[in-house]
Amino acid sequence: MKKYITSLAMITALLTAGFNSYGQDKKQEFSISVGGPFSFVKSTGGEYVPGNGVSAGLRYSYYLNEGLSIGVGVEYQTYNTDIKFGSISGRYNAVDAENESFQFRYKAANLREEQKLAYINVPIGIQFETPGTTKLYLAGGFKIGFASSGSFQTKMGNLTTSGYYPQYNVELFSPAFAGFASTNDLKTSKQDLKTDVSYSATIETGLKQVIGSTNSIYIGLYLDYGLNNIYDKNEAKNLVQYNPDLPVELKYNSVFDSGASHNMRLVSYGLKIRFAMR
C-alpha cells in the first residue's frame, strides 16, 4: 500500500507541476475528464450482467510535435456487475454443535451476486491528432489500476440446506436452529471483496475542438479492457459455510471464492469528455 501511495503522490506532483507551467510552454497540455457509462467485471462461470460505472480523471500530456503527444494521468473508476446462476449446489464434510460429523448440503435457486468495485487507475499512453481547429484524434496505451474499495452482496430466490449423517443413513432438512431449513428471498449483508492490481489496454478516438488559443474540448469513445485476472485466490471456500458455533447463522462467500466464477477482468467503455488547457 505504501508503494501505491508513493506512486500516486509522484503522479500527482507531476500533474501539478504540469498545470503550473502549462501556460508558459505550449508543448504541455493539462486536462480533466469524465467517462462512462458502461463499466463492469467480466468473468467466466455463471451469467454476468454488465452494469454501469463512471470515471473522473486528470491527465498531463507533453507534445513531441503538433500531432503527437505522450501522456500520464490518474483517474477514479467505479465498476458494477451482477452474476446470475439458475441453480448452484454443494456438499462437504462438517462437524455439528454436538461434535457429530455429518455432510452439510446446500442448494441455491436463482442466485444473483452483485459486485461493486472502485479503482484508482494510472493511464500511460500516446496520442495522435490531425491539424486544424477541429481535429480527429486517436489515443492508445495501458493502465495500471489499484483497488480502493470492493464489496459483494448475494440474493437467492430459495436456499435449502440439509445435513446427511451417514452413520444413521438419514438426511435432515430441519430444524432451522441446527442450520437445516428452506428459506425464500434470502439477502445477505454486504461483505468486502479484495481484488488485486489490474493491468488494462486502453484506446480512445473522437473529435478535438480547439477553443481560443489555449483551450480544447475532446469528445470521444473509449474502451478499457483488463489483461489479467484480478481475483486469483488459491484457497477455495464454500459458497454457503456451516457455522458450528452458531448454526442458525450461516456464512456466505462470493462465487469467486467458491470457484463457481473465475477469471475476473475489468472492462469499461462508453463516451469520454475532456476539457484541456494548453
C-alpha positions, 0 to 999 in steps of 0.5 A: 500500500505504501508503494501505491501511495508513493506512486500516486503522490509522484503522479500527482506532483507531476500533474501539478507541476504540469498545470503550473507551467502549462501556460508558459510552454505550449508543448504541455497540455493539462486536462480533466475528464469524465467517462462512462457509462458502461463499466463492469467485471467480466468473468467466466462461470455463471451469467454476468450482467454488465452494469454501469460505472463512471470515471473522473480523471486528470491527465498531463500530456507533453507534445513531441510535435503538433500531432503527437503527444505522450501522456500520464494521468490518474483517474477514479473508476467505479465498476458494477456487475451482477452474476446470475446462476439458475441453480448452484449446489454443494456438499462437504464434510462438517462437524455439528454443535454436538461434535457429530460429523455429518455432510452439510448440503446446500442448494441455491435457486436463482442466485444473483451476486452483485459486485461493486468495485472502485479503482484508482487507475494510472493511464500511460499512453500516446496520442495522435491528432490531425491539424486544424481547429477541429481535429480527429484524434486517436489515443492508445496505451495501458493502465495500471489500476489499484483497488480502493474499495470492493464489496459483494452482496448475494440474493437467492430466490430459495436456499435449502440446506440439509445435513446427511449423517451417514452413520444413521443413513438419514438426511435432515432438512430441519430444524432451522436452529441446527442450520437445516431449513428452506428459506425464500428471498434470502439477502445477505449483508454486504461483505468486502471483496479484495481484488488485486492490481489490474493491468488494462489496454486502453484506446480512445478516438473522437473529435478535438475542438480547439477553443481560443488559443489555449483551450480544447474540448475532446469528445470521444469513445473509449474502451478499457479492457483488463489483461489479467485476472484480478481475483486469483485466490488459491484457497477455495471456500464454500459458497454457503459455510456451516457455522458450528458455533452458531448454526442458525447463522450461516456464512456466505462467500462470493462465487469467486471464492467458491470457484463457481466464477473465475477469471475476473477482468475489468472492462469499461467503455462508453463516451469520454469528455475532456476539457484541456488547457494548453 
